[in-house]
Amino acid sequence: MNPKWWKEQVVYQVYPRSFFDADGDGIGDLKGILLKLDYLKLLGIDTIWISPHFDSPNDDNGYDIRDYKKVMKEFGTMKDFDSLLEACHEKSMRLIIDLVVNHTSDEHAWFIESRSSKDNAYRDFYIWKEEVNGNLPNNWTSFFGGSAWEKTTETGAYYLHYFSKKQPDLNWENDKVRESVYDLMRYWLDKGVDGFRMDVITFISKDQGFLNLSNEELKAPEKRYAKGPKLATYLKEMNRKVLAEYDIVSVGEAFGIDKETMMRVSDEREQELDLVFLFDIIRIGRDDWLQNDWALPQLKKLFKNQSKTDRFHWPTVFLNNHDNPRSVSNFGNAKEYREKSAKLLALLTLSQRGTPFLYQGEEIGMTNFHFSSIDQFDDLQVKGTLLKVLKNNISKETYLTHLNYTSRDHSRTLMQWKNQPQGGFSENKNTWFLVNPNFSDINVEDNLKNSDSVFNFYKTLISFRKKSKDLVYADYEDLDPDHPQIFCYQRVGRKQTYLVILNFSDTQVNYKIPVFNPKNHLIISNNKNKISCIKSNYIDLEPWDALMIKF
């Protein structure tokens, strides 16, 4: 295994809009992140990833960029960004930022020029097609509802947008587009940022045939969109011209790709990307906005697929991000066993093989918000998909029921700092979004006071992981893949082996440890009543018990 700093660190994602409001306008900002750096340092965080902070009209909460070299006015100024970056480095922390280059905002200067006329110098910066026999160029669909094509009045042609119509896709076939992207990457890297998380990077290469999707492909268009023929060519060029020149980390959001493509993109010999995010685990049981039941053996199989790779590949491990519901509501029991199941998921995440990515609020066990009306959602995807739902004769009530499991907005409610109005996020009552009313019971301030809190469990695990190279680099082996309630695996290192046993259920289980050793020693548990020495190969596991054993 080739050691790298980004293999040994724990990354914490900040969604700036919802993290902390320092200037009192009801919107989180860069100064708010700066004020909370000591909190993240206390947790043990090494690297912070912030979601887009660039100038944007905010059609899609910053993922529609108007100017890549300016800071969003709601978040502050470039001076604020520079101060944040400098403070991170002074505290021996790294800062990575979002790279959103599959598309721009329709208010970006490039697109304003591109749409103005067919002979404009920027016309080919985007993908334009004419009508076909009076119809749309093809049947490609947008992830936010409706067609992926939008007609403009200036020329009567259609531009491609995989997401909102205010997010036109860039034409990566154009050499000038790629060079412009590399220029803006160098701009931020020369400032000193430590890497990029690359938004939907697997979509940048388009099938130049622009053939219609089949009926089956229309159910999951991301699989087709991620099969662009030049993806590897573009990523290798990006690596060669930019990434290889800096000591940074590159993380690709790999929505739509299969494991085979993931293995190629992240193979260090291929020199494309260092890491990729696969969504099989975090979206288990998901079918678009629908949430279906899943069984623990399915989850274990996905972890095995992710972790059982050779020495040329390194996985990412995450159960939360800004596009998915809260893990304790998704994988645990957020009602009767919220704290125990939150700690169990912490042990699962931080004892796996791969770089762990945590998301704001995960470390205190924040839960999903209960939405009582469609009107409460901020996410444009919710409202864009509603038309399709109603067209298919699905009731609003059914849609809302599933959204309470699957919506992106669950992760975007305000960070819960204190038992105060707005959860201590802002002194302004008119915040940009909702706060979960359970902030009175779930907040940072109370967690810091309680030595047995979810926060302190995360802190303990992160500290332990940093001290054990064997836990970081050890091989992964699932010891009981078919058990319906228990997730039991070991990490086999050069000097030390760690055994992890997790009871993913609300019932007590008398469990036979697959690899019992009389020298087994319990080192971490979310159950204070468990004794440190495991004297028998049978162990009584209470609901949501989580144990790490060393031998």
N, C-alpha and C positions, 0 to 999 in steps of 0.2 A: 504494500500500500504506500502510495506517495503522499506523505504528510503535507497538508496545506492549512493555513490559518482558518480558512472558512469551513473546513471540516470539523474543527475543534471548538467553534464558537456557537453561541445561541443567539439567534436573530429575533428581534421583536419588531413587529409591524405596527406603525402608528398611522392611523387614519386622521390626518390633522384636523379636519373639520369637526370631528367628534371628541378629540382628545382633551384639550384644555384651552379655555378662552382667556387670554391674558389681557386683552384690550377692552373687554366688556361689550362687544357688539353682538354677542350671542353665537359667534362662529369661532371654532378653534383656530389656532394660528401658530406660526413658527416660534414666537416668543413663549407660547404656552408649552411647547415641547422643550424649549430651553429651560424653563422653570422646573420641569419634571425630570431632568437628566439625572439628578442625584437619586431620585426614586428608582429609576431604571438601573442605575449603577448598584444600588442596594440590592435589587433583585438578582443581580449578577449578569445583566445583559452586556454582551460584547459589541453587538452590531445592531444598529437601528435602520429599519427600512421605512421610509415615509412614502405614502401614496402621493400622487401628483401634486406638486406645489406650484406649478407653472400658471402663467396667465391664461385664464379660461372663462368663457361665458357660462360655464357650469350647467350645460345641458345634461351631462352625465357625471356630475360631481368631480370635475377636473380631468376626466379621461377624454375630454374634447379640448385640445390645446390650441390656443390662439397664437401664443408666442413662446417658443421653447427657451428663450433666453431672458425671460422676465418672470417675476414672482407674482402669483395671484394676489390682487390687492387685498382681498379679505384675509389673506395669510400674513401680510406684512410687506417687507421690502427686501431687496437683494442684500442690504446690510444685515437684516435679520437672519437671512439664510447663512451669510458668511459668519455671523456670530455663533449660530448654532453649530456649523461645521467646525469652527475653531474650538468651541467648548467640548464637542465630542472628542476631538483629537487630544485635547488637554487632559481629558479623563480616560485616555487610552481606550476610547470607544470608536467604532467605525460607523460611517453613515453611507447608506446606499439609497439611490433614488429611483423613481419609476421612469422607464423609457417607453413612451407610447408612440410608436412609429408605424403601426399598421395603418393608422388614420390620423387626421388632424381635426380641428374644428373647421366648420364651414366659414368661420370668421377669420381663419388664418390668411395672411397676405397671399400665400401661394394660391389658395383656392379662390380668393376674390379675383385674382388675375386669371386663373384657369377657366373660370366659368364665363368670363367677360366676352370671349370670342374664340372661334376655332383656330385662329392663327396666332393666338397669344403665346409668348415664349414659355409660359407655365402650363399650357394646355395639357401636355403629357405628364405633368406631375401627378395627375389623377387618372382614373379609368373611366373613359367616356364611350358610350355606345349609342347607336341610333335605334329607332324603333324597327321592329321586324314585322312586316305586314300589318302595321298599325298596332302592334302589341309591344309589350315590354321586351327588352333585349333577351331575357331568358327568365326562368321561373325561380331564380335564386331568392332566398328569403333572408330577412333581417332577424337577428336574435331578439330585437326589441319589438317585433311584430310587423307584419306586412311584407311588402316586396323589399329587396335589397337595392332597388333602383329608384332614383328620384329624377324627375324631369325638371329642367331649368328653362326659364322664359327667355334667357338671352340667346340661346342657340337651338333650343328645342331638343337637345340631346339629353341622355340620361347618364348620371354618374353612379358609381357603385358605392354602397355603404353596408357593410356587414352588420353595423350596429345602428345607432340613431341616424336619421337623415341629416343631422347636424354633425355627423362624423364621417366625412367622405374618405374612402380608402386611398392611400397613396399608391402610385404605380411604381413598384420596385423594379420593373423592367427598364426604367429610365435611369441611366448612369448618373444623371445630375441629381436625381432624388436620393440615391444611395450616398453620393458624396456630400449632399447637404445634411443627411442624417449623421454621417461620420463627423462632420464639422461640429454639429451641436453636441455630439458625444464628447469630442475632445474639449469643447468649451467647459463642460462640467467636470471632466476628469482633471483638466488642468487647474481647476479651482481646488481640487483635492478630494472629491467624493471617492468613495471606496468601491464603487461598483454600481450595477444596474439590475433592477428587476424588470424584465422586458415583457410588457403587456402583450398578450395574444400574439407573440412573436411567430408562432407556427402558421399564421395566416398571411404572412407578407408575400409569399409566392402564390400567384394566381394561375389557375389552369387557363392557358391562353386560347383554348378551344371554346370556352364559355358555353359549354353544353348544358342542357337542362339537367336538373337533379331528378333521379328516379323517385317514385313514390316512397320507397324505403329510405332513400337518402334525405328526403324532406323531413323525416321524423327526427333526424339528428344531423343537420347540415354541417356541423363542425367537423365531422369525420372527413367529409369531402373537401372542405375549405382548408384543412390541415395537410392535404396531400399535394400541395403545389410542387411542381417538378423542380424548382430551383431553390428550394429552402436550404438545402445543404450548401449550394453554391454561394448564396447570400451570406449565410452564417460564417462560412470559412473566410470569405472576403472581409467581413466585419471583424473577425478575429485577427486576421493578418494585418489589416490596415489600422486597427484601433486597439482592440482589447489586449493583444499580446504586448503592447508597448507599456502597459501599466500593471502594477501589482494590485489587482482588483478581483472581484468576483462577479460573474455574470450568471443570472438566474432567469431562465425562460419560463413564462407561463405557457404550458404545453397543452392547452385545451384542444381536444380532438384527436391527438395522436395516439397510436398504439404503443405497446411496450417495445416493439422492434425499433420503431422510429426513435423513441426515447433513448434506447440503448445506443443508437448511433449519434444522436445529437449531443449526448453527455459523455461519450467516450473520449477520454483525454487524448487519445491518439489521433482523433479526428480533428481536434483543435477547432471546435465550434463553440459550445457553451460549457460552463463548469457544472451547472446544476439545472434541473428542470422541475417544475411543479406538475405532477400528475394528479388527476382529480378523481381517480377511481375510489379512493378511500373516503375522502370528504363528501363525495356525492353518492355513497352507497345507497341503493334503493331508490335513487332519484330518476325520474323520467320527466325532464323539463321542469315544470312547476309542481308535478305530482310527487308525493312521497309514498313509496311502497314499503311493505315490511321487508326486513332482512334478518338473516340469522348469523350468529357469531362465527360459525365456520367460514362463511363467505368473507367476513372481515379479515379473519386470520389468513385466508388464502391471498387476499390483496396485500397484506403486510409481507407475506412470504415472497410474493412476486416482486415487491419493491426492494426488499432487503437482500435477497439471494442473488447478488450480482458479483462479477469478478472484480479484481483490484483496479481495473481501469474505469470503474463507474462509482459514483457516489450519490446516494439518494437524498432527497429532502423529506422531512417528516413534519407534518402539520395536520391539525384537526380543525383549525379556525383560519379565516381570513375575511376580508371586507366583502366578499361575494357569496358568503355562505352563512347559514345559521350558526348559533352558538353550540359548541361541542357538547357542553353538559346537558343541553336540551336535545341534542341530536343523537348522542351515543350513551349518555348516562341517564340518571333519574333525577331530574331537576326539582322534584317536589319532596319526596320523603328522604332521599339520600343525596341531596345536592352537594354538600361538602365532601362526602366520601367518594362519590363518583367523580367529582372534579379532581380530586387528588389521584384517583385511579387513572384518569386520563392523563394527568401530569406525568405519572410514572411510565405509562405507556409511551408517551411522546419522547420523554427524555432518556429512555433506556433503549431506544431503537438504534439501529445502525443508520447513520445519516445526519445531516445538519438539521437541528430542530428550528422551526419557525413558529414563534408564539405570536398571538394577536392581542391587541390591547383589551384588557378586561378579563382575558382568559385566566390570568394569574390570580384573580379573586373569585373566579367561578361565576362570572356574569351569565345571565340566562336570556332566552328569547323573550321578546316583548309580546304581549297578547294583543293583537290587533282586532278591534271589534268592527271595523269598517274598511272598505277599500280606500276610502278617502283619506285615511290616516297614513297611507304609504307615500313615501317620497320617491321611491325607485321608478324611473320611467319605464323599466322593463315590465313592472307589474301592470301599469296602465296600458302599455303597448300590447301586451299579451291578452288583455281582457277582451278585446274585440274578437280574437281568434277563439277564445273560450266560449263566448256567447254564441258565436257563429256555429259552434259544434254542439249547441244545445246543452251546455253545462251551466248550471246555475251559479250565480255570484256567491251563494252560500257555500257551495262545494269548493269553489275556487279559493275563497277566503280560508276555509278550513285547512286546505293544503298549504296556502301561503304562510299560515302560522307555524308550519314546520320548515318551509323551504326558502322563504324570502330573503333576499340580500339585506333588507333593512334591519333584520334582527342584529346584525353585526355593526350597524351604523348608529344605533342609539347612543346617547351621550355617555362618556366614561363616568363611572360612579366613584367620585373621590371622597365624598363625605355625606353624612346624614343631614343634608341641607337642601333647600330648594334648588332644583336643577341638578341635584346630586353633587353640588360643589363644582360643577363644570364651569359655570358662569354666574356672575352677579346680575346678569341681564335676564329678566323673566321671559323675554321673547327670543328664545334660542331657535336655531335653524331647524332643529328636529326634536324628537321626543326623548324623554328620559324614562327608563323603566321605573315604575313606582316602587319596585323592591329595593331602591337605593338605600332605604332606611335600614335594611338588613344586610345588604351586600354593598360594601364600599371599602375603599383603600384604607381610610383612617382606622376603622374598626379592625381590619385585617392586620395592620401594623401593630396594634396593641395586643393582639392575641397570638401567643407563641404557637398555638396549634391551628392556625388559620390556613386557608388554601394558599395564600401568598407565601407564608413561611415554609410550606411544604414544597412549593416550586423553588423557593430560594435554596432550600437544603439540597434538592435534587440537582439544581444547576451547579452548585458549589461542588457536589460530589462528582458530577460528570467532568468538571474541569480538572479534577485531581487524578482521574483515572483514564489514561490513554487506552487501557484495555477495554473499558466500557465504550469508548469512542470508536475504536477500530476493530473490535472483536467481531468474529463471525456470528451470524444469526442462525438459530435453529428452532423451529416450532416443534415442541415435544408432544403436543396433544392436539393435532389440527381438527379433529372431529368432535371434540367435547362441546356440547351445546351451551355450556355456561362458563367454562374456565378457559382463559387464554394463558397458556403456560409456554414460555420460551426461555432459551438460554443464550447468553452471549459468551462465546468461548474465545478468550484472549491468550496471549503468550504466557502470562504468569497467573492470570486470574480468570475464573469463570463466574458469571453472575446468572442467577436463576430468577426469573420474574413470574409471579403467579397472580393473576387478576380474576376476581369473581365478577363477571359481567351480569349479575342477576340480583333480584330482590330476595332471594332465598338462601338459606344456609346450605353449604355443601361440604360433605366429608370427602376430602380429595386425597387420592394416592399420588404422592409426588413421583414423577417418572424417573428421576435420577437422584434418589436419596443417598446422602452421604452423612455419616454420623458427625462429621466436622462442619456440617451446614451451619451457617451463622446468619441470623436475620439482621440486616443492617438498616433497612428502611421499610416502614409500614404506615398505612393510614389508620391502623387500629392500634391504639395505645396499649391494649390489653394483651397483645401478642408477645410472648416471651422471646428472648433473643436466640435461644438455642432450640433448634428443631430436633426433638429426640426420637421421632417416629417418622416412618414414610407416609403416615396418614396425618392429615391436618384438617381441623375444622375451620372452614372459611365462612365468616359471616357475610351478609349481603354487602357487595361492593368492596370487599376486602382487597387490598393491593399490597403485595410483599415483594421485596427484593432480597434474595439470599446469596451469600457469597460462600464459595468453597473452592 
